[in-house]
Every structure is written in C-alpha cells, then in structure tokens.
Amino acid sequence: MIRTLVFDVGETLVDETRIWSRWADRLGVTRFTMLGVLGGMAALDRSFTEAFELLRPGFDLEAEQDAWKREDPGGLRVNFDEADLYPDVRPGLAALRGLGYGLVIAGNQPPQAYDALTAMDLPVDAVHTSDGWGVSKPDPAFFARVVEVCGREPGEILYVGDRLDNDVLPARKAGMRTALIRRGPWGHLHAARPEAAEADHVVDGFADLVAALAADPPR
C-alpha cells in the first residue's frame, strides 16, 4: 500500500516557462528559439545545459548567473515563486492529504529553491533539495535519502516526476512505486516511450493522480 508521495519540482510542481523565457531574453534569442532548443535537448537525451552551449558557444553558466545577480539583485532571474506553481498543484496536494497520504517534496534544485518552496506554504510534510542533501538524481544515494526521510519501506513510497531517466527508472530501481506526469518537454516526450510502461501511473496532472490513488487510500 502506498503511504507517502514524493514530488519532483521542475515541471511537476513548478511551470518553468517564465524561467526559460527570462533566459531567452538574457541570451538575446527569441523565446521560441530557447524553448525549441530545450525541446531538442530533451528529445536527444541531452542535458538542458547543452542548450546554452548551442546558443552561445563557450558559454559559462556560473559566471553568467553571477553577473546577472549583480545586475538585477532583486529580480527572479533563474528562480521561481508562487506565480510559477501549476494551478492544479495546491488543490491536488490538499486532496491527497485529505486521503491520508504523507507528502514530501524532493528534487534536483539549487540552494535558493528551498526558501522559494517553503515560502509557498504548500500542504506537505517536508521539503528537500539536492543541494541540501549534496546528492542529485539519478544517483541511487538520492533515492536512499528519500526512503530515509519518508520513514517508510520503499514499496510504500510513490515518486512523482516528469522524467524517466531522473525520476521513474531510478526510483523504481530503488524499490519505489512511480508516477510519470505528462507535462513539460521531458514529460510529454518520455510518456511516449516504451519505458513509460514501467511507471505504475502515467498522469496528465494532479486530478488524474488523485483519481488513481483515491480507490485505495492509506487509512
């Protein structure tokens, strides 16, 4: 029986459209170009960081972020806030909590993301990030930490994310149940792959997830 749900962040809880649009403006390319190249990286199983190198050869991501912070210290830049939360997330989490599930957020995120997530005051039991843990998905050590903080057997945990490579497959290998959410470029592309059948659930959003789990709640 599933007792605890653990959620990825980007394109699971947070819509990253505004972040990538700001990057397009920063790099001096059209937003269509930025998003199209990102989609290409997703389709080719390449890192999103390679999109920067393609658009600006020799690009130094860390140096650019430092310069951006100096120029616009009060801006969102590469960060997110409440306005970036997908509309179905807050009611979906509330419905899942109402069914009796434990809820945890744990994803690959930089230092500032922890404060942004906690500031949203979402109805979850805990928030964790890869930066805080010092280990990132798909490293098995990340999923070992997930099991540890949940205090459950792996088979009692459902990991929800938008990617096969970072979420579904490594979480499944760690013994967890999994759900693939079809949103964002990776979510849509990965849901069409044969490996998506390895997920326990493939959902279009939180309403689907709630419906799938409502029949057998933990209480």
N, C-alpha and C positions, 0 to 999 in steps of 0.2 A: 504493500500500500504506500502510495506517495504521501509524505507528510510535510515536506518542505520544498518550496520552489525557489530556485536561484536564477537571477536575471542578469544577462549581459546588459551593457549600457547603450553603446552606439548602434543606432538603427534597430534596437529592441525597445528601449525606453525613450531614447533621445533621437529626434529627427536632425540629422547633421547637414541639412540643406543650407542653412544660414552660415554655418562654419565654412563650408566649401565655397559658398558664394563670396564670402569675405576674402578667402584665399585667392579666388579668381581676380578680384579687384586688386588685391595686393600684387599679384604677379603680372597684371596688365593684360590678361587674356579674357575673352568673353566667358560668362558663366556656363554657357552651353559647352564651350571647349573644355573647361575644367571638369564638369560633370561627365562629359563624354569620355575623356581620358581616364577618369576614375573607373568608369564602367568597363573600359578596355582592360585596365589592370585586373579588375575583378574577374573578367571572362578568361584572362590568361593565367590566373592564379599567381599574379604578381602583387607585391606589396604596394599599398597606396603611396608610399614614399617614393616609389619609382615614377609616379606621375609628375612629381616636382622635377626630377632629373630630365624627363622627357620634354617638359615645357620650358625648362631653363637649365641647360647642361651646366654641370659644375655647381649646382645649387647646394648651399649649406643651410640645411633646415634649422639647426640650432642657432646659428648666427642670425638668420633672418627673423626668427622668433624673438631673439634678444633685441634686435633693432626695432622691431615692431612694438615691443613692450615699452622701449624708451620713448618712441614717438607718440604712442597712444596708451599711456599707463592706465587710464580709466576705462578703456574700451573692452569689449568682449574678446576681440581678436580670435584666438583659436578655442575660446571657451564657450560654454553654453549656460543657459539659465532656464527658468520656468517656462518661458515662451517657446523653448525648443522641445519641450516634452510632447510626445504624441498624445493627441486628445483622449485616446481610449485607455491610457496607462493608469491615471489616477482612479477612475471608476472601476477599471479592471482589477487593480490591486485591492481595492476595497471589497469587491465581490469575492475575490479569492480568500481574503482574510475572513470574510463573513462565513465562508465554507469551512473554516478551521485550519487552513494551511499556514505554516510558517513561511515567511517571505524574506528573502535576502537578496541584496544587490552585490554582485561581484564580477567585475570586468576589467579589461585592459584599459587603464586610464592614467593620465598624468597627475602630478601632485594636486593641482588646483581643482580637479574633478570631485574630490571627496567633499570639499566645502560646498561646491555647487549642488551636489546631490543632497547633502544633509540640509541645505537651506530650503529645499523644496518641501521638506517635512512630509515625505511620502509615507503611506501606511505600511512600512516594512519594519522588520525586527533589527536589521543591521545593514550597514553599507561598508563594502570593502573594495579596494582597488589594487591593481597590480603594483602600482608604485608603493603603496603602503606595505605590501607583502614582500616586495623585492623579487617577484617572480611573475612571469607573464604567460598567458595562454599562447600556444597549446602545451606548454611544459606540464608534464604529469604532476609536478610539485604544486602547481596552481590548483589543480583539482583535488589534491590531497588536502590542501588548506581549506577548500570549500567543504569537504567532508568534516574536517575538524571543527570549523566554526558553526556548522549546522548541528553538530552533535547527534547525527543520525547515521544509520547504515547507508552506504552508497545507493542501494536499491530503493531507499525511501526518499531520495532526492531527485527532483526533476530539474535539469538545467535547460534554460530557455535562451536561445540566441539566434542570430541571423546567418551564421556561417557553419558549414560542415567542418572545415579544417580547424577552426579555432574553438568551436563550441560542441557540436553534436558528436563528432567522431571521438575526440579525446575524452569528453565527458562519459560517453558510452564505454570507452575502454577502461575508464576508472570505475565502472560498475553502476553508473547513474542511469536513470531514465532521461530522455531528452525530448525537446520540442524545438522544431525549426520554424522560425517566424518569417513569413514571406513579405519582407519589406526592406527597402534599400537595395542597391545593386547586387550585393552579395546574396541577400535573401532570395530574391527572385531567380537569380542565376543558379544558385545551389539547390533550390527546391525542384528545379527541372532535371537535376542529375539523378542517375540511378541510385547513388549512395543515399539520397534523401529517404529512401525506404528504410534505412537503418534508424531513423528517428521514430520515436513512439508516436509523435504527433507532428503534423505539418499544418500550421495555422496561419490565417491571414491577419490576425490581430488578437487583442485580448478577449473580445467577445467569443471568438472561437475557442480560445484556451479555457475560458470559464465554462463554456458549454461542454467541452471534452472532459473536464475534471469534476463537474457538478454531480455526476452519477455515482461517484464513489469517493466522497469526502472523507477526511481522516477522523471524523468524530462520529 
